[in-house]
Amino acid sequence: MTLRTVLLAAAVLAAPLAQAADTPRPAVTLVYESDATVTDFRLSSPRPNPFTTLTRLELTVDAPTDLTVAVYDALGRRVALIHEGAVRAGTYSLRVTAADLPAGLYLVRASDGRGQTATRSVALVR
């Protein structure tokens, strides 16, 4: 049985950035998908990729840990903080809506408290 609990439902954005205040920000969501036993730390490929407004990824965490998931632009600037804090083992659905961002290459990076990092690139097209 799948347990669906919204961990973060709305845009959670990075604290002060070096960008102008009127820079568009993506809406991001992190949803807990299941509490099934998992065996590793894994970030799936984004689907669809390239995307026009919405892309999805799945993140699998094998043990309770502190987790940071953020979106970066091609220059390495963090444009959104999806999640920062403790999570339990399971699979999480990441949904990034970027209707107001300019077209370009973005990176979704997940890092846990044990030093594991996974990064996936995604192309936003218009």
N, C-alpha and C positions, 0 to 999 in steps of 0.2 A: 504494500500500500504506500502511496506517495504522500508525504506530508508537505504541504505547501504553506510556508510561513513567510510573509514579507519581512525581510530584514531591513531593507532600505527601499522605500517607494517614494520617489521624488528626486529631484535633482539635488545632489550633495556635491557641492563644488569646492574646489580648492580655495584655501584661504588666500590672502592677497597675492596676486600674481603680477608679473612685470608687464602685463598687457593692459591696454586701456579698459576702463570700466564698462564701455559699451560693446566689448567683444562678445559675440554670441557664445553661449555655452551649451554643450549637449545635455540632454536629459538622460540620466542613467538609473538603472534599477538592478538590484541584486536580490534574487529570490532563492530561498532554500528549496531545493527540489526533492531530496530524499535523504533518509537517514540510513540507507543501506551501507554495508561494509564496503569500503573502497581500499585500494592498495597503493595509491601513489598521489603525487601532486601533479595535476595536469590541466592545461588550458587548451581547449579545443580551437580549431580553426574557425574564424568568423564565417557566419552564413547569413545572408549572402555577402560575397566579397568579389568585386566592389559593390557598394551599396549607395542608395540615394538618400534615404532618411533613417532607416533602422537596420541594425545588424545584431546578431545574437552570438554569444559564445557560452560554453559551459566550463566551469571550473570545478575540479575534483580535488578535495583535500582529504588526506588519509588519517589525520589525527587532529584533535583540537589544537588550535594555534592562533597566533595573532596574524592578521592578514591585511595587506594593503593592496588595493587594486586601483589603478589610475590610468587615465588616457593622456597621451602626450602627442603634440604635433610633430611635424617633421624636423623642427629645429630643437626638439628636446624639451620644450616648455610644457609643463603640466597644464592641461586645459580643463581637466575634471578629476575629482577624487571620487571614485565609485564607492569604496568602502575602506575604512581603517578601523581595526579593532578585532576582538576575539570572534572566532567562528568555531563550530564543532565539525567533526568529520562528516562528509557528505558531498553531494553534488549541488552546485549553485548555478543558476541561470543568470547570465549577464546580458542585459539588453541596453544597447547604446543608441539613442535617438539623437541625430545630429542635423536636424532640418535647418538650423540657423548657422551652422559652421560653413566656412568656405571649403570648396573642393580641395582635396589633397590627401596626403598619406598621414595616417595616425597610427600610433602604437598603443595597444592595451597591455599593461604590464601588471602581473600579479606576483607579490613577494610574500613569503610567510616568515614567521619568527625563527625558523630553523635555517635560514639562508638559501632556501630554494626560490628561484625566480623563473617565471615563464612569460614570454613576450610574443605577441602576435601582431602582425601589421594588418591594417585594413585601409582600403582606399574609398574615400568619399568622392562620388562623381555627381555632376549636375547634368 
